[in-house]
Amino acid sequence: MPKKEKPQPAFYDLNGYSAAAKQIDDGMKSAGHLFNAMDGMFKLQIKLAKEYEKYANTHETKISKMTEYDPVKQVILDHIKIARCNAGHHRQIADQISTKCSGPAKQWKEETWKKSFFGPSNAQKDQTKKFKDAQSPWEKLYKNNASHQQAYYKATQSEKTARQTHANADIERNDQKAAKLAQELEQKKTDCKAKEQQYQQSAEELENERESYIQNMNQSFEAAMEFEKNRLQKTSELIIAFNEALNLEKNDDTVYELKSKDKNAEPQKFNVLETLESVRQSAHSINIEENLNIYNNEMGPNNATNMEWPVFQPYDESKNGMANSKIVAEGNVASGQKGVYNQSAEYDSPPAQKSQSYDSEPESEPGPVQIADPSGEFTAMVKHPWAKQDEDELELVEGELIYVLGEPDEEGWCRGRKDDGTEGLFPADYVDLGEAAA
């Protein structure tokens, strides 16, 4: 049975801004995956260039030594030069990716998004603080209103109990008991009326603060909207530049093949120009305003269009009796029935996650781990290579041994050290930690 997703809280609800603030880091991590893909393509182009150059060097040497007429030999050697032309073409593509894509992307990321070793980035923390500051006056009034509501409902229950006790008592035989019960009933009525007035007053104060609260929250959201707009614009620019760098000149007859798993089946053929044109059109298809509207509608003020604001609610036996007392503690904030002391976990921001590589790595069985010293430092063998994406990361080479300096954090990252003294972070599942990390 599929797990039900928790509903998105209203933006103006207590902590309802969490998704809007978290999108700052989620969006930048998404952009980080794009930057990793660009870097991977850069390395691939360099590798292809080297392969073409190796091919040219090998066959030029062999052809130069073969016994053949000089004019024929020269024609063959001229065709080998095509490999060198291809090598130059791939290096040009790599240079374009580096200067127009990877380089600007890295610089923009460093200037815009300062990640923390643990937890959210500085940008997300700053935006969360803006939302909290804007919500703080409203939160105090809301909690005060919820407290008075709970006190009023409790006093109403007490009055009802006193009334029933007085009605059921045998007051004809005991004048003193009847007087005491009547006095207690009057006291409960007085207390209930006072609590009702306090609840009424707190509800009015909450209502008076609403317009100012909405204005302050919208102003805070504008800063988040501007950050998201800049991210989408830069992402769009980099995708277009990436597409242009890969826009090789091919003719209408150029095709590429995808082989089927069935060895007897003919491979599928695709027209390269049609594919590139489709990709080019896709690169220009990002509509910034449309994406910003989705951001606003799902995580911002527009998702609160049908929000129910807290208002004064007279006591209703069918809704507020003892059997439904949990409403006060666990209800919807927007309905005015959420308790003060039971904040729902769904309003908390999930912990930030570090970007992972696009390539999914194969799983392997745990191997032995050698403990190096009592402090917890131990050596472990690298299962899969890892190209570091940031300065604080450690590059891994498959099969090498590294020193692991502690257990993995909540995001799945470990700190390690190589034999040359280099330290940095690496994904824990890329190294055979054995039972040490358990």
KAKA-V280786 format. One record per pair of residues at least 12 apart in sequence whose C-alpha atoms are under 8 Angstrom apart, sorted by the first residue. I is the first residue (numbers start at 0). GAP is how many residues later the second one is. D is the distance in Angstrom with one decimal. If there is no record, write none. Layout:
# KAKA-V280786
i->I gap->GAP d->D
i->I gap->GAP d->D
This chain:
# KAKA-V280786
i->5 gap->340 d->7.2
i->7 gap->290 d->8.0
i->7 gap->291 d->7.8
i->8 gap->338 d->7.2
i->9 gap->289 d->8.0
i->9 gap->291 d->8.0
i->9 gap->293 d->6.1
i->9 gap->294 d->5.0
i->9 gap->297 d->6.7
i->9 gap->324 d->7.8
i->10 gap->288 d->6.6
i->10 gap->289 d->5.6
i->10 gap->290 d->5.6
i->10 gap->292 d->6.6
i->10 gap->293 d->5.9
i->11 gap->202 d->7.3
i->11 gap->205 d->7.5
i->11 gap->289 d->7.2
i->11 gap->292 d->6.9
i->12 gap->320 d->6.3
i->12 gap->321 d->6.3
i->13 gap->121 d->7.7
i->13 gap->125 d->6.9
i->13 gap->319 d->7.1
i->13 gap->333 d->7.7
i->14 gap->117 d->7.9
i->14 gap->332 d->5.5
i->14 gap->333 d->7.2
i->15 gap->331 d->6.3
i->16 gap->111 d->7.9
i->16 gap->114 d->6.8
i->16 gap->282 d->7.4
i->16 gap->283 d->7.3
i->17 gap->110 d->7.4
i->17 gap->329 d->6.7
i->17 gap->330 d->6.8
i->17 gap->331 d->5.7
i->18 gap->280 d->5.9
i->18 gap->330 d->7.2
i->19 gap->201 d->7.9
i->19 gap->204 d->7.4
i->19 gap->275 d->7.8
i->19 gap->279 d->5.3
i->19 gap->280 d->6.3
i->20 gap->103 d->5.8
i->20 gap->106 d->6.1
i->20 gap->107 d->5.7
i->20 gap->203 d->7.1
i->21 gap->102 d->6.5
i->21 gap->327 d->6.8
i->23 gap->99 d->7.2
i->23 gap->100 d->5.8
i->23 gap->200 d->7.5
i->23 gap->203 d->7.5
i->23 gap->204 d->6.9
i->24 gap->95 d->7.0
i->24 gap->96 d->6.7
i->24 gap->98 d->7.9
i->24 gap->99 d->6.4
i->24 gap->327 d->7.6
i->26 gap->201 d->7.7
i->26 gap->204 d->7.6
i->27 gap->85 d->7.6
i->27 gap->203 d->7.4
i->28 gap->325 d->7.7
i->28 gap->326 d->5.9
i->30 gap->204 d->6.7
i->31 gap->323 d->7.0
i->32 gap->322 d->7.2
i->32 gap->323 d->7.9
i->32 gap->324 d->7.4
i->32 gap->325 d->7.0
i->34 gap->66 d->8.0
i->34 gap->67 d->6.5
i->34 gap->70 d->6.8
i->34 gap->71 d->7.9
i->35 gap->321 d->7.3
i->35 gap->322 d->7.6
i->35 gap->353 d->7.6
i->36 gap->321 d->7.6
i->37 gap->59 d->7.1
i->37 gap->63 d->7.1
i->37 gap->64 d->6.3
i->37 gap->204 d->7.3
i->38 gap->58 d->8.0
i->38 gap->59 d->8.0
i->38 gap->63 d->6.3
i->40 gap->53 d->7.8
i->41 gap->51 d->7.8
i->41 gap->52 d->4.9
i->41 gap->53 d->8.0
i->41 gap->55 d->6.3
i->41 gap->56 d->7.1
i->42 gap->51 d->7.6
i->44 gap->45 d->5.3
i->44 gap->46 d->6.4
i->44 gap->48 d->7.0
i->44 gap->49 d->5.6
i->45 gap->44 d->6.7
i->45 gap->45 d->6.0
i->45 gap->48 d->6.5
i->47 gap->39 d->7.0
i->47 gap->42 d->6.8
i->48 gap->37 d->7.1
i->48 gap->38 d->4.0
i->48 gap->39 d->6.8
i->48 gap->40 d->7.9
i->48 gap->41 d->5.5
i->48 gap->42 d->6.1
i->49 gap->37 d->6.9
i->50 gap->36 d->7.9
i->51 gap->31 d->5.3
i->51 gap->32 d->6.3
i->51 gap->34 d->6.9
i->51 gap->35 d->5.4
i->52 gap->30 d->6.8
i->52 gap->31 d->5.8
i->52 gap->34 d->6.2
i->54 gap->28 d->7.2
i->55 gap->24 d->5.9
i->55 gap->25 d->7.0
i->55 gap->27 d->5.9
i->55 gap->28 d->6.4
i->58 gap->21 d->7.4
i->59 gap->17 d->6.4
i->59 gap->20 d->6.9
i->62 gap->13 d->7.8
i->62 gap->14 d->7.1
i->63 gap->13 d->8.0
i->92 gap->152 d->5.7
i->92 gap->153 d->6.5
i->95 gap->149 d->5.6
i->96 gap->144 d->7.9
i->96 gap->145 d->6.3
i->96 gap->148 d->6.1
i->99 gap->138 d->7.6
i->99 gap->141 d->6.3
i->99 gap->142 d->7.6
i->100 gap->137 d->5.7
i->100 gap->140 d->6.4
i->100 gap->141 d->6.1
i->104 gap->133 d->7.3
i->117 gap->234 d->7.8
i->118 gap->232 d->6.2
i->118 gap->233 d->5.5
i->119 gap->231 d->7.4
i->119 gap->232 d->5.6
i->126 gap->93 d->7.6
i->126 gap->96 d->7.6
i->126 gap->97 d->6.7
i->129 gap->90 d->5.9
i->130 gap->86 d->6.4
i->130 gap->89 d->5.9
i->130 gap->90 d->7.7
i->133 gap->79 d->7.0
i->133 gap->82 d->5.4
i->133 gap->83 d->5.6
i->133 gap->86 d->7.2
i->134 gap->78 d->6.8
i->134 gap->81 d->7.8
i->134 gap->82 d->6.9
i->136 gap->76 d->7.8
i->137 gap->68 d->7.2
i->137 gap->71 d->6.8
i->137 gap->72 d->7.6
i->137 gap->75 d->6.4
i->140 gap->61 d->7.2
i->140 gap->64 d->7.2
i->140 gap->65 d->5.8
i->141 gap->64 d->6.4
i->142 gap->196 d->8.0
i->142 gap->197 d->5.7
i->143 gap->58 d->6.8
i->144 gap->54 d->6.3
i->144 gap->57 d->5.0
i->144 gap->58 d->5.9
i->144 gap->61 d->7.3
i->145 gap->182 d->7.8
i->145 gap->190 d->6.9
i->145 gap->191 d->7.0
i->145 gap->192 d->7.1
i->145 gap->193 d->6.4
i->145 gap->194 d->6.4
i->146 gap->192 d->7.7
i->146 gap->193 d->6.8
i->147 gap->47 d->6.9
i->147 gap->50 d->6.3
i->147 gap->51 d->4.8
i->147 gap->54 d->7.3
i->148 gap->47 d->8.0
i->148 gap->50 d->5.4
i->149 gap->178 d->6.7
i->150 gap->44 d->6.4
i->151 gap->40 d->6.3
i->151 gap->43 d->4.8
i->151 gap->44 d->5.4
i->151 gap->47 d->6.7
i->152 gap->162 d->6.7
i->152 gap->167 d->7.0
i->154 gap->33 d->7.1
i->154 gap->36 d->6.8
i->154 gap->37 d->4.9
i->154 gap->40 d->7.1
i->155 gap->36 d->5.7
i->155 gap->159 d->7.5
i->156 gap->164 d->7.4
i->156 gap->165 d->7.7
i->157 gap->30 d->6.7
i->158 gap->26 d->6.6
i->158 gap->29 d->5.0
i->158 gap->30 d->5.9
i->158 gap->33 d->6.9
i->161 gap->19 d->7.6
i->161 gap->22 d->7.0
i->161 gap->23 d->5.4
i->161 gap->26 d->7.3
i->162 gap->22 d->6.1
i->164 gap->16 d->7.7
i->165 gap->12 d->7.5
i->165 gap->15 d->5.7
i->165 gap->16 d->6.8
i->165 gap->19 d->7.5
i->198 gap->113 d->7.4
i->199 gap->112 d->6.0
i->202 gap->107 d->7.4
i->202 gap->108 d->5.9
i->202 gap->109 d->5.6
i->203 gap->107 d->7.9
i->203 gap->108 d->7.9
i->205 gap->104 d->8.0
i->206 gap->103 d->7.9
i->206 gap->104 d->7.4
i->217 gap->83 d->7.0
i->220 gap->79 d->7.2
i->224 gap->67 d->7.4
i->227 gap->64 d->7.5
i->228 gap->59 d->7.1
i->228 gap->63 d->6.9
i->231 gap->56 d->6.3
i->232 gap->55 d->6.9
i->235 gap->47 d->7.4
i->235 gap->48 d->7.6
i->235 gap->50 d->6.5
i->238 gap->44 d->6.0
i->239 gap->40 d->7.7
i->239 gap->43 d->5.5
i->239 gap->44 d->6.7
i->242 gap->36 d->7.6
i->242 gap->37 d->6.4
i->242 gap->40 d->6.9
i->246 gap->29 d->7.2
i->249 gap->22 d->7.3
i->249 gap->23 d->6.6
i->250 gap->22 d->7.1
i->251 gap->19 d->7.3
i->251 gap->20 d->7.7
i->251 gap->21 d->6.4
i->252 gap->18 d->7.1
i->253 gap->17 d->6.1
i->253 gap->18 d->5.8
i->253 gap->19 d->7.4
i->254 gap->14 d->6.1
i->254 gap->15 d->5.2
i->254 gap->16 d->4.5
i->254 gap->17 d->5.2
i->255 gap->13 d->5.6
i->255 gap->14 d->5.4
i->255 gap->15 d->6.7
i->255 gap->16 d->6.6
i->256 gap->12 d->4.5
i->256 gap->13 d->6.3
i->306 gap->27 d->6.3
i->307 gap->26 d->5.0
i->307 gap->27 d->5.4
i->308 gap->25 d->5.0
i->308 gap->26 d->5.8
i->308 gap->27 d->6.9
i->309 gap->23 d->7.7
i->309 gap->24 d->5.9
i->309 gap->25 d->5.1
i->309 gap->26 d->4.1
i->309 gap->27 d->7.9
i->310 gap->24 d->7.8
i->310 gap->25 d->6.7
i->326 gap->12 d->8.0
i->328 gap->12 d->7.4
i->328 gap->13 d->6.1
i->329 gap->12 d->6.8
i->329 gap->14 d->7.8
i->351 gap->59 d->7.6
i->352 gap->58 d->5.6
i->353 gap->57 d->6.5
i->360 gap->23 d->7.3
i->365 gap->66 d->6.0
i->365 gap->67 d->7.0
i->365 gap->68 d->4.7
i->365 gap->69 d->7.5
i->366 gap->65 d->6.1
i->366 gap->66 d->7.3
i->366 gap->67 d->5.1
i->367 gap->64 d->7.9
i->367 gap->65 d->7.8
i->367 gap->66 d->5.7
i->367 gap->67 d->7.9
i->368 gap->63 d->7.7
i->368 gap->64 d->6.4
i->368 gap->65 d->5.7
i->368 gap->66 d->7.4
i->368 gap->67 d->6.9
i->375 gap->29 d->6.9
i->375 gap->30 d->6.3
i->376 gap->26 d->6.6
i->376 gap->27 d->5.6
i->376 gap->28 d->4.8
i->376 gap->29 d->6.3
i->377 gap->25 d->5.5
i->377 gap->26 d->5.3
i->377 gap->27 d->6.9
i->378 gap->22 d->6.3
i->378 gap->23 d->5.4
i->378 gap->24 d->4.4
i->378 gap->25 d->5.8
i->379 gap->21 d->5.5
i->379 gap->22 d->5.7
i->379 gap->23 d->6.5
i->379 gap->24 d->6.8
i->379 gap->51 d->6.6
i->379 gap->52 d->5.8
i->379 gap->53 d->5.9
i->380 gap->17 d->7.9
i->380 gap->18 d->5.9
i->380 gap->19 d->5.7
i->380 gap->20 d->4.5
i->380 gap->21 d->6.5
i->380 gap->50 d->5.9
i->380 gap->51 d->5.5
i->380 gap->52 d->7.8
i->381 gap->14 d->6.8
i->381 gap->15 d->6.6
i->381 gap->16 d->5.1
i->381 gap->17 d->5.2
i->381 gap->18 d->5.6
i->381 gap->19 d->6.3
i->381 gap->20 d->7.5
i->381 gap->48 d->6.3
i->381 gap->49 d->4.4
i->381 gap->50 d->6.2
i->382 gap->15 d->5.5
i->382 gap->16 d->6.3
i->382 gap->47 d->5.5
i->382 gap->48 d->5.1
i->382 gap->49 d->6.1
i->383 gap->12 d->7.5
i->383 gap->13 d->7.1
i->383 gap->14 d->5.0
i->383 gap->15 d->7.8
i->383 gap->46 d->5.3
i->383 gap->47 d->7.0
i->384 gap->12 d->4.7
i->384 gap->13 d->4.9
i->384 gap->45 d->7.3
i->385 gap->40 d->7.8
i->385 gap->44 d->7.5
i->387 gap->38 d->8.0
i->391 gap->32 d->5.3
i->391 gap->33 d->6.2
i->392 gap->30 d->7.8
i->392 gap->31 d->4.5
i->392 gap->32 d->4.3
i->392 gap->33 d->5.9
i->393 gap->22 d->7.4
i->393 gap->23 d->7.9
i->393 gap->28 d->7.6
i->393 gap->29 d->6.4
i->393 gap->30 d->4.5
i->393 gap->31 d->5.3
i->393 gap->32 d->5.6
i->394 gap->31 d->7.5
i->395 gap->30 d->7.8
i->400 gap->17 d->7.7
i->401 gap->14 d->6.6
i->401 gap->15 d->5.9
i->401 gap->16 d->5.1
i->401 gap->17 d->7.0
i->402 gap->13 d->5.4
i->402 gap->14 d->5.0
i->402 gap->15 d->6.3
i->402 gap->16 d->7.9
i->403 gap->12 d->4.4
i->403 gap->13 d->6.6
i->404 gap->12 d->7.3
i->406 gap->29 d->7.8
i->406 gap->30 d->5.6
i->407 gap->20 d->6.3
i->407 gap->29 d->6.9
i->411 gap->15 d->6.1
i->411 gap->16 d->5.7
i->411 gap->17 d->7.5
i->412 gap->12 d->6.3
i->412 gap->13 d->5.6
i->412 gap->14 d->4.7
i->412 gap->15 d->5.3
i->413 gap->12 d->5.6
i->413 gap->13 d->6.3
i->413 gap->14 d->5.6
